[in-house]
Amino acid sequence: KFAGMAYGMSWMGGFATVAVFSIAFARLMPDSAQLATGWLINAVAILVVSLMYMAGAAIFQDRDMFILGACFTALNVAGLVAGPGTFISIFAIGGPVLFIAAGLLALARRRASSPAAK
């Protein structure tokens, strides 16, 4: 029970920090750099998501969760390398594809391991 509660509170803490970081970072950047500001703030948010999925995988011994976190890390790196104009496009396509693939994989594994399937 504690592991689940601590993991959930970690999500909250991570995104509370992202919110405060976003405000502080936006204040430092000139108004003309809104695209770059949004790009970097979103990259930090995805970093938190990636790390939380991988940490959750270690806590709950869930390999698929780790793979999803690692895929989001790779997607984040690709978006950062591509630049601010392409970052959102990569996530608009790649994010849903990753979640759909993870859901289909989980469904296939559940069906394969259920007694009714045998």
Disulfide bonds with the S-S distance in Angstrom:
none
